[in-house]
Amino acid sequence: MAVRQKQKVLDIAYAQFKKHGLALDIDYKEYARVVGSQDALHAISVKRSFKAWKYLLHALKVKHPDLGKKPEPAPAPKPAPKAKVAPAAPSSEAAPAEEKSED
């Protein structure tokens, strides 16, 4: 197939994947369902340009690596440090000492 036609199919696919936030491991039927059968690339166009859907996905990975990057979730907030418990102040009254046995 002509290089221009192949590039046109790739550009259309890139625009649709970016617009709908599709993953690069999606199969054609799921892609057509999400994008809509009227707007989706025709299977014949994909077959003529790339031979198979998997080759179109690979071309998208190579030409547009930004599609492969998944948005990183915001880092989870660190748990608040536990309040340090001050040691108990010694009481003014001393505890009575135990008597020692001479055993």
PDB file as gemmi writes it, atoms N, CA and C in Angstrom:
CRYST1    1.000    1.000    1.000  90.00  90.00  90.00 P 1                      
ATOM      1  N   MET A   1       0.850  -1.177   0.000  1.00  0.00           N  
ATOM      2  CA  MET A   1       0.000   0.000   0.000  1.00  0.00           C  
ATOM      3  C   MET A   1       0.887   1.229   0.000  1.00  0.00           C  
ATOM      4  N   ALA A   2       0.384   2.288  -0.461  1.00  0.00           N  
ATOM      5  CA  ALA A   2       1.134   3.537  -0.524  1.00  0.00           C  
ATOM      6  C   ALA A   2       1.451   4.029   0.876  1.00  0.00           C  
ATOM      7  N   VAL A   3       2.593   4.667   1.010  1.00  0.00           N  
ATOM      8  CA  VAL A   3       3.037   5.161   2.308  1.00  0.00           C  
ATOM      9  C   VAL A   3       2.076   6.228   2.832  1.00  0.00           C  
ATOM     10  N   ARG A   4       1.574   7.050   1.937  1.00  0.00           N  
ATOM     11  CA  ARG A   4       0.648   8.095   2.373  1.00  0.00           C  
ATOM     12  C   ARG A   4      -0.631   7.517   2.959  1.00  0.00           C  
ATOM     13  N   GLN A   5      -1.150   6.476   2.316  1.00  0.00           N  
ATOM     14  CA  GLN A   5      -2.370   5.847   2.832  1.00  0.00           C  
ATOM     15  C   GLN A   5      -2.104   5.221   4.198  1.00  0.00           C  
ATOM     16  N   LYS A   6      -0.957   4.586   4.340  1.00  0.00           N  
ATOM     17  CA  LYS A   6      -0.606   3.962   5.615  1.00  0.00           C  
ATOM     18  C   LYS A   6      -0.470   5.023   6.711  1.00  0.00           C  
ATOM     19  N   GLN A   7       0.159   6.132   6.386  1.00  0.00           N  
ATOM     20  CA  GLN A   7       0.324   7.215   7.359  1.00  0.00           C  
ATOM     21  C   GLN A   7      -1.023   7.837   7.716  1.00  0.00           C  
ATOM     22  N   LYS A   8      -1.916   7.942   6.733  1.00  0.00           N  
ATOM     23  CA  LYS A   8      -3.242   8.505   6.987  1.00  0.00           C  
ATOM     24  C   LYS A   8      -4.018   7.615   7.959  1.00  0.00           C  
ATOM     25  N   VAL A   9      -3.968   6.309   7.752  1.00  0.00           N  
ATOM     26  CA  VAL A   9      -4.650   5.368   8.649  1.00  0.00           C  
ATOM     27  C   VAL A   9      -4.048   5.468  10.046  1.00  0.00           C  
ATOM     28  N   LEU A  10      -2.731   5.564  10.121  1.00  0.00           N  
ATOM     29  CA  LEU A  10      -2.049   5.674  11.408  1.00  0.00           C  
ATOM     30  C   LEU A  10      -2.439   6.961  12.128  1.00  0.00           C  
ATOM     31  N   ASP A  11      -2.530   8.058  11.387  1.00  0.00           N  
ATOM     32  CA  ASP A  11      -2.912   9.342  11.996  1.00  0.00           C  
ATOM     33  C   ASP A  11      -4.349   9.316  12.519  1.00  0.00           C  
ATOM     34  N   ILE A  12      -5.243   8.709  11.760  1.00  0.00           N  
ATOM     35  CA  ILE A  12      -6.638   8.604  12.194  1.00  0.00           C  
ATOM     36  C   ILE A  12      -6.723   7.764  13.463  1.00  0.00           C  
ATOM     37  N   ALA A  13      -6.002   6.650  13.461  1.00  0.00           N  
ATOM     38  CA  ALA A  13      -6.014   5.769  14.632  1.00  0.00           C  
ATOM     39  C   ALA A  13      -5.436   6.493  15.847  1.00  0.00           C  
ATOM     40  N   TYR A  14      -4.358   7.237  15.646  1.00  0.00           N  
ATOM     41  CA  TYR A  14      -3.742   7.975  16.756  1.00  0.00           C  
ATOM     42  C   TYR A  14      -4.719   8.984  17.347  1.00  0.00           C  
ATOM     43  N   ALA A  15      -5.390   9.723  16.484  1.00  0.00           N  
ATOM     44  CA  ALA A  15      -6.340  10.729  16.956  1.00  0.00           C  
ATOM     45  C   ALA A  15      -7.479  10.079  17.749  1.00  0.00           C  
ATOM     46  N   GLN A  16      -7.974   8.951  17.272  1.00  0.00           N  
ATOM     47  CA  GLN A  16      -9.078   8.285  17.960  1.00  0.00           C  
ATOM     48  C   GLN A  16      -8.625   7.656  19.275  1.00  0.00           C  
ATOM     49  N   PHE A  17      -7.427   7.065  19.276  1.00  0.00           N  
ATOM     50  CA  PHE A  17      -6.927   6.465  20.516  1.00  0.00           C  
ATOM     51  C   PHE A  17      -6.704   7.540  21.569  1.00  0.00           C  
ATOM     52  N   LYS A  18      -6.195   8.678  21.153  1.00  0.00           N  
ATOM     53  CA  LYS A  18      -5.941   9.763  22.098  1.00  0.00           C  
ATOM     54  C   LYS A  18      -7.251  10.370  22.605  1.00  0.00           C  
ATOM     55  N   LYS A  19      -8.193  10.565  21.700  1.00  0.00           N  
ATOM     56  CA  LYS A  19      -9.469  11.180  22.063  1.00  0.00           C  
ATOM     57  C   LYS A  19     -10.248  10.318  23.057  1.00  0.00           C  
ATOM     58  N   HIS A  20     -10.279   9.012  22.807  1.00  0.00           N  
ATOM     59  CA  HIS A  20     -11.075   8.105  23.640  1.00  0.00           C  
ATOM     60  C   HIS A  20     -10.269   7.464  24.761  1.00  0.00           C  
ATOM     61  N   GLY A  21      -8.969   7.722  24.802  1.00  0.00           N  
ATOM     62  CA  GLY A  21      -8.131   7.162  25.863  1.00  0.00           C  
ATOM     63  C   GLY A  21      -8.073   5.642  25.831  1.00  0.00           C  
ATOM     64  N   LEU A  22      -7.911   5.083  24.644  1.00  0.00           N  
ATOM     65  CA  LEU A  22      -7.912   3.626  24.496  1.00  0.00           C  
ATOM     66  C   LEU A  22      -6.542   3.036  24.808  1.00  0.00           C  
ATOM     67  N   ALA A  23      -6.551   1.819  25.306  1.00  0.00           N  
ATOM     68  CA  ALA A  23      -5.311   1.104  25.588  1.00  0.00           C  
ATOM     69  C   ALA A  23      -4.776   0.500  24.292  1.00  0.00           C  
ATOM     70  N   LEU A  24      -3.478   0.240  24.258  1.00  0.00           N  
ATOM     71  CA  LEU A  24      -2.870  -0.300  23.047  1.00  0.00           C  
ATOM     72  C   LEU A  24      -2.980  -1.819  22.949  1.00  0.00           C  
ATOM     73  N   ASP A  25      -3.722  -2.446  23.828  1.00  0.00           N  
ATOM     74  CA  ASP A  25      -3.920  -3.886  23.725  1.00  0.00           C  
ATOM     75  C   ASP A  25      -5.387  -4.236  23.428  1.00  0.00           C  
ATOM     76  N   ILE A  26      -6.114  -3.271  22.916  1.00  0.00           N  
ATOM     77  CA  ILE A  26      -7.538  -3.451  22.625  1.00  0.00           C  
ATOM     78  C   ILE A  26      -7.697  -4.216  21.302  1.00  0.00           C  
ATOM     79  N   ASP A  27      -8.722  -5.046  21.214  1.00  0.00           N  
ATOM     80  CA  ASP A  27      -8.965  -5.731  19.951  1.00  0.00           C  
ATOM     81  C   ASP A  27      -9.884  -4.860  19.077  1.00  0.00           C  
ATOM     82  N   TYR A  28      -9.987  -5.253  17.800  1.00  0.00           N  
ATOM     83  CA  TYR A  28     -10.696  -4.412  16.841  1.00  0.00           C  
ATOM     84  C   TYR A  28     -12.178  -4.264  17.179  1.00  0.00           C  
ATOM     85  N   LYS A  29     -12.814  -5.336  17.605  1.00  0.00           N  
ATOM     86  CA  LYS A  29     -14.264  -5.270  17.889  1.00  0.00           C  
ATOM     87  C   LYS A  29     -14.545  -4.309  19.043  1.00  0.00           C  
ATOM     88  N   GLU A  30     -13.708  -4.368  20.070  1.00  0.00           N  
ATOM     89  CA  GLU A  30     -13.890  -3.462  21.207  1.00  0.00           C  
ATOM     90  C   GLU A  30     -13.636  -2.012  20.779  1.00  0.00           C  
ATOM     91  N   TYR A  31     -12.602  -1.817  19.940  1.00  0.00           N  
ATOM     92  CA  TYR A  31     -12.282  -0.488  19.417  1.00  0.00           C  
ATOM     93  C   TYR A  31     -13.477   0.081  18.644  1.00  0.00           C  
ATOM     94  N   ALA A  32     -14.058  -0.733  17.760  1.00  0.00           N  
ATOM     95  CA  ALA A  32     -15.183  -0.276  16.950  1.00  0.00           C  
ATOM     96  C   ALA A  32     -16.391   0.051  17.830  1.00  0.00           C  
ATOM     97  N   ARG A  33     -16.568  -0.705  18.910  1.00  0.00           N  
ATOM     98  CA  ARG A  33     -17.697  -0.446  19.806  1.00  0.00           C  
ATOM     99  C   ARG A  33     -17.511   0.867  20.550  1.00  0.00           C  
ATOM    100  N   VAL A  34     -16.276   1.137  21.013  1.00  0.00           N  
ATOM    101  CA  VAL A  34     -16.020   2.354  21.786  1.00  0.00           C  
ATOM    102  C   VAL A  34     -16.068   3.591  20.891  1.00  0.00           C  
ATOM    103  N   VAL A  35     -15.391   3.529  19.758  1.00  0.00           N  
ATOM    104  CA  VAL A  35     -15.297   4.689  18.862  1.00  0.00           C  
ATOM    105  C   VAL A  35     -16.611   4.906  18.119  1.00  0.00           C  
ATOM    106  N   GLY A  36     -17.287   3.846  17.818  1.00  0.00           N  
ATOM    107  CA  GLY A  36     -18.521   3.937  17.032  1.00  0.00           C  
ATOM    108  C   GLY A  36     -18.257   3.393  15.647  1.00  0.00           C  
ATOM    109  N   SER A  37     -19.166   2.620  15.142  1.00  0.00           N  
ATOM    110  CA  SER A  37     -18.936   1.952  13.857  1.00  0.00           C  
ATOM    111  C   SER A  37     -18.822   2.949  12.702  1.00  0.00           C  
ATOM    112  N   GLN A  38     -19.437   4.104  12.824  1.00  0.00           N  
ATOM    113  CA  GLN A  38     -19.353   5.100  11.746  1.00  0.00           C  
ATOM    114  C   GLN A  38     -17.984   5.785  11.703  1.00  0.00           C  
ATOM    115  N   ASP A  39     -17.387   6.008  12.882  1.00  0.00           N  
ATOM    116  CA  ASP A  39     -16.114   6.721  12.944  1.00  0.00           C  
ATOM    117  C   ASP A  39     -14.901   5.810  12.953  1.00  0.00           C  
ATOM    118  N   ALA A  40     -15.088   4.533  13.249  1.00  0.00           N  
ATOM    119  CA  ALA A  40     -13.963   3.604  13.357  1.00  0.00           C  
ATOM    120  C   ALA A  40     -13.328   3.358  11.992  1.00  0.00           C  
ATOM    121  N   LEU A  41     -12.059   3.025  12.017  1.00  0.00           N  
ATOM    122  CA  LEU A  41     -11.372   2.634  10.783  1.00  0.00           C  
ATOM    123  C   LEU A  41     -12.006   1.351  10.266  1.00  0.00           C  
ATOM    124  N   HIS A  42     -12.153   1.252   8.979  1.00  0.00           N  
ATOM    125  CA  HIS A  42     -12.709   0.035   8.410  1.00  0.00           C  
ATOM    126  C   HIS A  42     -11.668  -1.069   8.455  1.00  0.00           C  
ATOM    127  N   ALA A  43     -12.122  -2.271   8.664  1.00  0.00           N  
ATOM    128  CA  ALA A  43     -11.208  -3.413   8.739  1.00  0.00           C  
ATOM    129  C   ALA A  43     -10.434  -3.576   7.435  1.00  0.00           C  
ATOM    130  N   ILE A  44     -11.058  -3.256   6.331  1.00  0.00           N  
ATOM    131  CA  ILE A  44     -10.384  -3.367   5.028  1.00  0.00           C  
ATOM    132  C   ILE A  44      -9.234  -2.362   4.936  1.00  0.00           C  
ATOM    133  N   SER A  45      -9.421  -1.155   5.450  1.00  0.00           N  
ATOM    134  CA  SER A  45      -8.354  -0.150   5.433  1.00  0.00           C  
ATOM    135  C   SER A  45      -7.171  -0.619   6.266  1.00  0.00           C  
ATOM    136  N   VAL A  46      -7.468  -1.193   7.405  1.00  0.00           N  
ATOM    137  CA  VAL A  46      -6.404  -1.698   8.268  1.00  0.00           C  
ATOM    138  C   VAL A  46      -5.695  -2.855   7.583  1.00  0.00           C  
ATOM    139  N   LYS A  47      -6.460  -3.743   6.956  1.00  0.00           N  
ATOM    140  CA  LYS A  47      -5.862  -4.898   6.293  1.00  0.00           C  
ATOM    141  C   LYS A  47      -4.990  -4.478   5.124  1.00  0.00           C  
ATOM    142  N   ARG A  48      -5.426  -3.497   4.349  1.00  0.00           N  
ATOM    143  CA  ARG A  48      -4.637  -3.061   3.194  1.00  0.00           C  
ATOM    144  C   ARG A  48      -3.368  -2.327   3.612  1.00  0.00           C  
ATOM    145  N   SER A  49      -3.437  -1.581   4.687  1.00  0.00           N  
ATOM    146  CA  SER A  49      -2.282  -0.792   5.109  1.00  0.00           C  
ATOM    147  C   SER A  49      -1.321  -1.563   6.011  1.00  0.00           C  
ATOM    148  N   PHE A  50      -1.852  -2.376   6.912  1.00  0.00           N  
ATOM    149  CA  PHE A  50      -1.003  -3.005   7.930  1.00  0.00           C  
ATOM    150  C   PHE A  50      -1.104  -4.528   7.960  1.00  0.00           C  
ATOM    151  N   LYS A  51      -1.906  -5.130   7.121  1.00  0.00           N  
ATOM    152  CA  LYS A  51      -2.130  -6.577   7.051  1.00  0.00           C  
ATOM    153  C   LYS A  51      -2.977  -7.105   8.202  1.00  0.00           C  
ATOM    154  N   ALA A  52      -2.811  -6.554   9.391  1.00  0.00           N  
ATOM    155  CA  ALA A  52      -3.598  -7.032  10.530  1.00  0.00           C  
ATOM    156  C   ALA A  52      -3.668  -5.936  11.588  1.00  0.00           C  
ATOM    157  N   TRP A  53      -4.641  -6.055  12.475  1.00  0.00           N  
ATOM    158  CA  TRP A  53      -4.861  -5.068  13.537  1.00  0.00           C  
ATOM    159  C   TRP A  53      -3.655  -4.977  14.465  1.00  0.00           C  
ATOM    160  N   LYS A  54      -3.025  -6.121  14.751  1.00  0.00           N  
ATOM    161  CA  LYS A  54      -1.896  -6.118  15.684  1.00  0.00           C  
ATOM    162  C   LYS A  54      -0.724  -5.299  15.147  1.00  0.00           C  
ATOM    163  N   TYR A  55      -0.559  -5.243  13.830  1.00  0.00           N  
ATOM    164  CA  TYR A  55       0.534  -4.453  13.259  1.00  0.00           C  
ATOM    165  C   TYR A  55       0.234  -2.952  13.350  1.00  0.00           C  
ATOM    166  N   LEU A  56      -1.031  -2.590  13.266  1.00  0.00           N  
ATOM    167  CA  LEU A  56      -1.416  -1.193  13.467  1.00  0.00           C  
ATOM    168  C   LEU A  56      -1.130  -0.778  14.913  1.00  0.00           C  
ATOM    169  N   LEU A  57      -1.459  -1.653  15.868  1.00  0.00           N  
ATOM    170  CA  LEU A  57      -1.188  -1.348  17.272  1.00  0.00           C  
ATOM    171  C   LEU A  57       0.312  -1.215  17.518  1.00  0.00           C  
ATOM    172  N   HIS A  58       1.089  -2.080  16.892  1.00  0.00           N  
ATOM    173  CA  HIS A  58       2.549  -1.998  17.059  1.00  0.00           C  
ATOM    174  C   HIS A  58       3.080  -0.690  16.467  1.00  0.00           C  
ATOM    175  N   ALA A  59       2.570  -0.297  15.314  1.00  0.00           N  
ATOM    176  CA  ALA A  59       2.996   0.958  14.701  1.00  0.00           C  
ATOM    177  C   ALA A  59       2.645   2.150  15.588  1.00  0.00           C  
ATOM    178  N   LEU A  60       1.497   2.100  16.238  1.00  0.00           N  
ATOM    179  CA  LEU A  60       1.128   3.169  17.165  1.00  0.00           C  
ATOM    180  C   LEU A  60       2.091   3.222  18.347  1.00  0.00           C  
ATOM    181  N   LYS A  61       2.495   2.066  18.851  1.00  0.00           N  
ATOM    182  CA  LYS A  61       3.447   2.026  19.962  1.00  0.00           C  
ATOM    183  C   LYS A  61       4.780   2.628  19.559  1.00  0.00           C  
ATOM    184  N   VAL A  62       5.220   2.338  18.343  1.00  0.00           N  
ATOM    185  CA  VAL A  62       6.530   2.811  17.884  1.00  0.00           C  
ATOM    186  C   VAL A  62       6.495   4.302  17.542  1.00  0.00           C  
ATOM    187  N   LYS A  63       5.502   4.717  16.774  1.00  0.00           N  
ATOM    188  CA  LYS A  63       5.438   6.108  16.302  1.00  0.00           C  
ATOM    189  C   LYS A  63       4.961   7.088  17.370  1.00  0.00           C  
ATOM    190  N   HIS A  64       4.108   6.625  18.253  1.00  0.00           N  
ATOM    191  CA  HIS A  64       3.531   7.511  19.269  1.00  0.00           C  
ATOM    192  C   HIS A  64       3.683   6.873  20.648  1.00  0.00           C  
ATOM    193  N   PRO A  65       4.873   6.955  21.233  1.00  0.00           N  
ATOM    194  CA  PRO A  65       5.084   6.311  22.541  1.00  0.00           C  
ATOM    195  C   PRO A  65       4.261   6.944  23.665  1.00  0.00           C  
ATOM    196  N   ASP A  66       3.760   8.158  23.454  1.00  0.00           N  
ATOM    197  CA  ASP A  66       2.950   8.802  24.492  1.00  0.00           C  
ATOM    198  C   ASP A  66       1.639   8.060  24.733  1.00  0.00           C  
ATOM    199  N   LEU A  67       1.172   7.282  23.759  1.00  0.00           N  
ATOM    200  CA  LEU A  67      -0.052   6.497  23.965  1.00  0.00           C  
ATOM    201  C   LEU A  67       0.195   5.337  24.913  1.00  0.00           C  
ATOM    202  N   GLY A  68       1.410   4.820  24.908  1.00  0.00           N  
ATOM    203  CA  GLY A  68       1.721   3.664  25.743  1.00  0.00           C  
ATOM    204  C   GLY A  68       1.872   4.009  27.200  1.00  0.00           C  
ATOM    205  N   LYS A  69       2.147   5.264  27.502  1.00  0.00           N  
ATOM    206  CA  LYS A  69       2.331   5.671  28.890  1.00  0.00           C  
ATOM    207  C   LYS A  69       0.977   5.808  29.554  1.00  0.00           C  
ATOM    208  N   LYS A  70       0.836   5.107  30.650  1.00  0.00           N  
ATOM    209  CA  LYS A  70      -0.404   5.226  31.392  1.00  0.00           C  
ATOM    210  C   LYS A  70      -0.244   6.346  32.399  1.00  0.00           C  
ATOM    211  N   PRO A  71      -1.283   7.123  32.603  1.00  0.00           N  
ATOM    212  CA  PRO A  71      -1.151   8.199  33.588  1.00  0.00           C  
ATOM    213  C   PRO A  71      -0.856   7.620  34.960  1.00  0.00           C  
ATOM    214  N   GLU A  72       0.174   8.164  35.581  1.00  0.00           N  
ATOM    215  CA  GLU A  72       0.558   7.677  36.897  1.00  0.00           C  
ATOM    216  C   GLU A  72      -0.412   8.229  37.939  1.00  0.00           C  
ATOM    217  N   PRO A  73      -0.868   7.367  38.808  1.00  0.00           N  
ATOM    218  CA  PRO A  73      -1.775   7.866  39.844  1.00  0.00           C  
ATOM    219  C   PRO A  73      -1.028   8.778  40.797  1.00  0.00           C  
ATOM    220  N   ALA A  74      -1.746   9.698  41.368  1.00  0.00           N  
ATOM    221  CA  ALA A  74      -1.127  10.616  42.318  1.00  0.00           C  
ATOM    222  C   ALA A  74      -0.599   9.811  43.492  1.00  0.00           C  
ATOM    223  N   PRO A  75       0.576  10.162  43.973  1.00  0.00           N  
ATOM    224  CA  PRO A  75       1.119   9.392  45.091  1.00  0.00           C  
ATOM    225  C   PRO A  75       0.216   9.503  46.312  1.00  0.00           C  
ATOM    226  N   ALA A  76       0.087   8.393  46.970  1.00  0.00           N  
ATOM    227  CA  ALA A  76      -0.776   8.361  48.155  1.00  0.00           C  
ATOM    228  C   ALA A  76      -0.143   9.214  49.247  1.00  0.00           C  
ATOM    229  N   PRO A  77      -0.954   9.969  49.947  1.00  0.00           N  
ATOM    230  CA  PRO A  77      -0.381  10.809  51.006  1.00  0.00           C  
ATOM    231  C   PRO A  77       0.214   9.926  52.095  1.00  0.00           C  
ATOM    232  N   LYS A  78       1.332  10.393  52.607  1.00  0.00           N  
ATOM    233  CA  LYS A  78       1.988   9.634  53.667  1.00  0.00           C  
ATOM    234  C   LYS A  78       1.142   9.722  54.925  1.00  0.00           C  
ATOM    235  N   PRO A  79       1.079   8.640  55.668  1.00  0.00           N  
ATOM    236  CA  PRO A  79       0.285   8.694  56.892  1.00  0.00           C  
ATOM    237  C   PRO A  79       0.902   9.688  57.874  1.00  0.00           C  
ATOM    238  N   ALA A  80       0.046  10.362  58.594  1.00  0.00           N  
ATOM    239  CA  ALA A  80       0.515  11.362  59.549  1.00  0.00           C  
ATOM    240  C   ALA A  80       1.336  10.660  60.635  1.00  0.00           C  
ATOM    241  N   PRO A  81       2.441  11.248  61.018  1.00  0.00           N  
ATOM    242  CA  PRO A  81       3.241  10.598  62.053  1.00  0.00           C  
ATOM    243  C   PRO A  81       2.461  10.555  63.361  1.00  0.00           C  
ATOM    244  N   LYS A  82       2.660   9.465  64.056  1.00  0.00           N  
ATOM    245  CA  LYS A  82       1.950   9.310  65.323  1.00  0.00           C  
ATOM    246  C   LYS A  82       2.526  10.286  66.337  1.00  0.00           C  
ATOM    247  N   ALA A  83       1.644  10.835  67.120  1.00  0.00           N  
ATOM    248  CA  ALA A  83       2.091  11.784  68.142  1.00  0.00           C  
ATOM    249  C   ALA A  83       2.928  11.029  69.169  1.00  0.00           C  
ATOM    250  N   LYS A  84       4.054  11.600  69.491  1.00  0.00           N  
ATOM    251  CA  LYS A  84       4.920  10.954  70.471  1.00  0.00           C  
ATOM    252  C   LYS A  84       4.303  11.139  71.855  1.00  0.00           C  
ATOM    253  N   VAL A  85       4.255  10.057  72.560  1.00  0.00           N  
ATOM    254  CA  VAL A  85       3.696  10.091  73.909  1.00  0.00           C  
ATOM    255  C   VAL A  85       4.838  10.417  74.859  1.00  0.00           C  
ATOM    256  N   ALA A  86       4.659  11.485  75.617  1.00  0.00           N  
ATOM    257  CA  ALA A  86       5.688  11.877  76.571  1.00  0.00           C  
ATOM    258  C   ALA A  86       5.705  10.862  77.703  1.00  0.00           C  
ATOM    259  N   PRO A  87       6.899  10.526  78.191  1.00  0.00           N  
ATOM    260  CA  PRO A  87       6.945   9.566  79.299  1.00  0.00           C  
ATOM    261  C   PRO A  87       6.200  10.151  80.498  1.00  0.00           C  
ATOM    262  N   ALA A  88       5.581   9.268  81.222  1.00  0.00           N  
ATOM    263  CA  ALA A  88       4.801   9.712  82.372  1.00  0.00           C  
ATOM    264  C   ALA A  88       5.728  10.383  83.374  1.00  0.00           C  
ATOM    265  N   ALA A  89       5.278  11.505  83.888  1.00  0.00           N  
ATOM    266  CA  ALA A  89       6.092  12.236  84.869  1.00  0.00           C  
ATOM    267  C   ALA A  89       6.105  11.433  86.174  1.00  0.00           C  
ATOM    268  N   PRO A  90       7.258  11.372  86.794  1.00  0.00           N  
ATOM    269  CA  PRO A  90       7.309  10.613  88.047  1.00  0.00           C  
ATOM    270  C   PRO A  90       6.393  11.272  89.079  1.00  0.00           C  
ATOM    271  N   SER A  91       5.666  10.425  89.735  1.00  0.00           N  
ATOM    272  CA  SER A  91       4.749  10.975  90.723  1.00  0.00           C  
ATOM    273  C   SER A  91       5.531  11.426  91.953  1.00  0.00           C  
ATOM    274  N   SER A  92       4.970  12.362  92.643  1.00  0.00           N  
ATOM    275  CA  SER A  92       5.673  12.885  93.812  1.00  0.00           C  
ATOM    276  C   SER A  92       5.731  11.844  94.930  1.00  0.00           C  
ATOM    277  N   GLU A  93       4.805  10.948  94.930  1.00  0.00           N  
ATOM    278  CA  GLU A  93       4.828   9.905  95.943  1.00  0.00           C  
ATOM    279  C   GLU A  93       5.592   8.720  95.390  1.00  0.00           C  
ATOM    280  N   ALA A  94       6.570   8.298  96.092  1.00  0.00           N  
ATOM    281  CA  ALA A  94       7.355   7.151  95.669  1.00  0.00           C  
ATOM    282  C   ALA A  94       6.595   5.884  96.021  1.00  0.00           C  
ATOM    283  N   ALA A  95       6.695   4.918  95.159  1.00  0.00           N  
ATOM    284  CA  ALA A  95       6.028   3.653  95.428  1.00  0.00           C  
ATOM    285  C   ALA A  95       6.754   2.961  96.575  1.00  0.00           C  
ATOM    286  N   PRO A  96       6.005   2.319  97.434  1.00  0.00           N  
ATOM    287  CA  PRO A  96       6.665   1.656  98.571  1.00  0.00           C  
ATOM    288  C   PRO A  96       7.547   0.521  98.079  1.00  0.00           C  
ATOM    289  N   ALA A  97       8.726   0.433  98.616  1.00  0.00           N  
ATOM    290  CA  ALA A  97       9.668  -0.605  98.220  1.00  0.00           C  
ATOM    291  C   ALA A  97       9.254  -1.927  98.838  1.00  0.00           C  
ATOM    292  N   GLU A  98       9.427  -2.962  98.127  1.00  0.00           N  
ATOM    293  CA  GLU A  98       9.085  -4.278  98.653  1.00  0.00           C  
ATOM    294  C   GLU A  98      10.168  -4.739  99.605  1.00  0.00           C  
ATOM    295  N   GLU A  99       9.735  -5.432 100.563  1.00  0.00           N  
ATOM    296  CA  GLU A  99      10.716  -5.926 101.531  1.00  0.00           C  
ATOM    297  C   GLU A  99      11.426  -7.120 100.939  1.00  0.00           C  
ATOM    298  N   LYS A 100      12.712  -7.155 101.079  1.00  0.00           N  
ATOM    299  CA  LYS A 100      13.498  -8.266 100.568  1.00  0.00           C  
ATOM    300  C   LYS A 100      13.485  -9.390 101.586  1.00  0.00           C  
ATOM    301  N   SER A 101      13.317 -10.528 101.117  1.00  0.00           N  
ATOM    302  CA  SER A 101      13.364 -11.672 102.022  1.00  0.00           C  
ATOM    303  C   SER A 101      14.799 -12.213 102.058  1.00  0.00           C  
ATOM    304  N   GLU A 102      15.161 -12.818 103.101  1.00  0.00           N  
ATOM    305  CA  GLU A 102      16.529 -13.304 103.233  1.00  0.00           C  
ATOM    306  C   GLU A 102      16.656 -14.733 102.781  1.00  0.00           C  
ATOM    307  N   ASP A 103      15.871 -15.187 101.954  1.00  0.00           N  
ATOM    308  CA  ASP A 103      15.967 -16.562 101.469  1.00  0.00           C  
ATOM    309  C   ASP A 103      17.069 -16.734 100.490  1.00  0.00           C  
TER     310      ASP A 103                                                      
END                                                                             
